[in-house]
Amino acid sequence: MRKKIGVLCCCIFMAGIFAQSMDEDLKKAILLHDSAALESNTDKALACQELLKPYIEKDAVCRAYYGSAVTVEASFYEKSNPIKALSLLDKGSEFIDSAVEMDSDNFIVRILRLTNGVQVSSSSPLKRYKVIKNDVAWFEKNGIDYGKDENARLYYNIALFYLAVNNLDAALYALDDCIATKSSDPVVKKAQELLRRYEE
């Protein structure tokens, strides 16, 4: 009996260490992911993937960020090797979709798929609008309350989605919602500019 309890305690302890290690690696990976996208840095996109790889079978957020990092990597081959770029976009998108399947009520993976899907659809031959329509519907059903900066970015991406699918009324409402957050995030200025353009 004591042996069984000892094994159980050891398993719980090891699981705790794994979770702590995963959290630390995820934080580092998110920083690498975001700076890779901003700086067009292949090494950072690959380093992000390397950090997350041990966790992608068990954690939906790690899996989603891994997939997004693959799509960031794809952008570096857009001109030099378009076939490889499209293959990486497909691969990354599949990882993101399966992350949503793993945990469909996780708002982080939903935000990531929506944001990534809007960016990929507007800058490549891969159109993700049919897939991210599901995420827009999910946020409209569950509400948006993640802090004013995240809310602003989310509303802005929803507006871009609606513009892409030619639903101008819904896009204008989303732009209004973005501006109403009073966030200092740059997307608010972009939303104001878009709103002015469509109101002229």
RADASUL-V707912 format. One record per helix or strand of 2 or more residues. SS is the DSSP state (a for helix, b for strand). FROM is the first residue (numbers start at 1). TO is the last residue. If there is no record, write none. Layout:
BEGIN
ss->SS from->FROM to->TO
ss->SS from->FROM to->TO
END
This chain:
BEGIN
ss->a from->2 to->39
ss->a from->42 to->55
ss->a from->60 to->75
ss->a from->82 to->102
ss->a from->107 to->123
ss->a from->129 to->142
ss->a from->148 to->164
ss->a from->168 to->180
ss->a from->186 to->199
END
